[in-house]
Amino acid sequence: MSVLYLREICRKMRSIKQTELEPLVRRANQIITEVTQGGRKPCTDVIDVSLGDKHRGGVQPLTFVRQVLAACLYPQLIHSYKLPGDVRQRVQSLLGACDGGSVGSYTPTGGISYIQCSVSNFISRRDGGVPSSPENIFMTSGSQRSIMQVLKMLADFHNQASLPIGVLTAVPTYSSFKMMLQRLGAAVVPYYLDEEQCWAMEVEELRRALQASKGVCNTVALYVINPGNPTGHVQSRKCIEKVIRFAAEERLFLMADEVYQESVFGEGSEFVSYKKVLSELGPPLSHTVELASFHSASKGFMGECGLRGGYVELVNLDPAIMKYAYTLFSTDICAPVTGQLALELMANPPRPGDPSYPVYAQETQSIRAMLVHNMNWVPEFLNNIPGISCQPMMGGAFVFPRLYLPQAAIEKAKVVGMQPDLWYCKRLLEEAGVCVGPGCEYGQKEGTHHIRLCVMTPVETMEEVLKRLKNFHLHFVKEFS
Ligand SMILES: Cc1ncc(COP(=O)(O)O)c(C=O)c1O
């Protein structure tokens, strides 16, 4: 007899909306199997650009990162003459910081203190000297886990109120965030990004959304993704300042998801952290606005998604609440040590003069060149396809072009019981062997349709993706015109 009956699984679990992307990715894998078993038509392979996963897309891992990790896992390698001296030194320092000198040991809850210090120094350097305290940093199994823990903390502190907690959440947004809110029984309070203004965030829209949530939920936090996923927008310093002032006025906890901070290459764009702007605003705001800033080893140059290394820095939380945060994070015991090591290598890469630096510089430069090329060229190409428009990309990993679908195609999608852009993606996958994310997964204005493509993809692969997408789109539009 089954111990778990579906009807017993709590209401919050059942309210989680199944992701639209997962069945597509599963189907893409099935097609790959069909292809290898012989002669599937019309497409003979699948290119998957639906996820922000560099290595999956064909980008190679960084040599320095893998050398250090390999020798940390198998310390006998330290004696290999093939490893550069700085790699050997780093391995010795890192293993020296692990209990028992082994990555197989548990670590303190927030992470190995040596790595907390490295991360904290990285944050301070990044923010032009703004102080950062290692004890405010909690490393987790990917930044997603940090986000979930912070949401749990918010939910725990407000569970006396009669209304569920709500979090202001962008439309479109990173879809797992909505699932996390649903899992906790919290409300998504949607605010719309302005597509015509390159997906900018407007404080007036935040105000409207907050007002609309009154009486429906108890809105306690504002979640911001900068650089944006799926939009590719990068917020200006001025915009961040306005958002912080708004959060202060409305007494909202700020959640700044900054996992794409290393990927800002648009002309005139730069990454400025919420923490830096908050600090520059001075007292009282710099001492009172509560902020959680998230970062990850999954994105940026290293793209080590599978190692599961992320962290949150908590700023301006009351010491009593920090105690509770520690207890909450300790329910995971600790983050995987490999993920923590990845964070240390991200925070502290080789520097000029180090033996590993020339290879590191060449590898990161080639990733940078690929991203810069794709960021400029992909939107331009898409804008030249009739029936597609794409905002310029400033940073992050994705473009989110709008599809202008013929009415007959929209009607047909209704008949097959699918959202129009999901149906479009399904056909694109079956007929052209390209897997992209449907706009309905991330949220979009009623009556609009989009797709999401990851541009952290080698240039030749991206060229093939766009060639197939263009052919498919033109045929699709003709079929329904
Ligand atoms: C905006 C955003 N935040 C957080 C994450 C989670 O990343 P990870 O848990 O791998 O650190 C992702 C993953 O794609 C993301 O796009």
Ligand as a Chemical Component Dictionary entry (heavy atoms), coordinates in Angstrom:
data_LIG
# 
_chem_comp.id                   LIG 
_chem_comp.type                 NON-POLYMER 
_chem_comp.pdbx_formal_charge   0 
_chem_comp.three_letter_code    LIG 
# 
loop_
_chem_comp_atom.comp_id 
_chem_comp_atom.atom_id 
_chem_comp_atom.alt_atom_id 
_chem_comp_atom.type_symbol 
_chem_comp_atom.charge 
_chem_comp_atom.model_Cartn_x 
_chem_comp_atom.model_Cartn_y 
_chem_comp_atom.model_Cartn_z 
_chem_comp_atom.pdbx_ordinal 
LIG C1 C1 C 0 17.779 34.387 -12.396 1  
LIG C2 C2 C 0 18.239 33.070 -11.834 2  
LIG N1 N1 N 0 18.413 32.973 -10.515 3  
LIG C3 C3 C 0 18.836 31.822 -9.957  4  
LIG C4 C4 C 0 19.101 30.710 -10.732 5  
LIG C5 C5 C 0 19.535 29.442 -10.048 6  
LIG O1 O1 O 0 20.860 29.131 -10.323 7  
LIG P1 P1 P 0 21.690 28.104 -9.434  8  
LIG O2 O2 O 0 20.749 27.485 -8.453  9  
LIG O3 O3 O 0 22.236 27.109 -10.395 10 
LIG O4 O4 O 0 22.738 28.911 -8.753  11 
LIG C6 C6 C 0 18.932 30.769 -12.115 12 
LIG C7 C7 C 0 19.169 29.602 -12.961 13 
LIG O5 O5 O 0 19.022 29.605 -14.157 14 
LIG C8 C8 C 0 18.499 31.995 -12.687 15 
LIG O6 O6 O 0 18.315 32.137 -13.995 16 
# 
loop_
_chem_comp_bond.comp_id 
_chem_comp_bond.atom_id_1 
_chem_comp_bond.atom_id_2 
_chem_comp_bond.value_order 
_chem_comp_bond.pdbx_ordinal 
LIG C1 C2 SING 1  
LIG C2 N1 SING 2  
LIG C2 C8 DOUB 3  
LIG N1 C3 DOUB 4  
LIG C3 C4 SING 5  
LIG C4 C5 SING 6  
LIG C4 C6 DOUB 7  
LIG C5 O1 SING 8  
LIG O1 P1 SING 9  
LIG P1 O2 DOUB 10 
LIG P1 O3 SING 11 
LIG P1 O4 SING 12 
LIG C6 C7 SING 13 
LIG C6 C8 SING 14 
LIG C7 O5 DOUB 15 
LIG C8 O6 SING 16 
# 
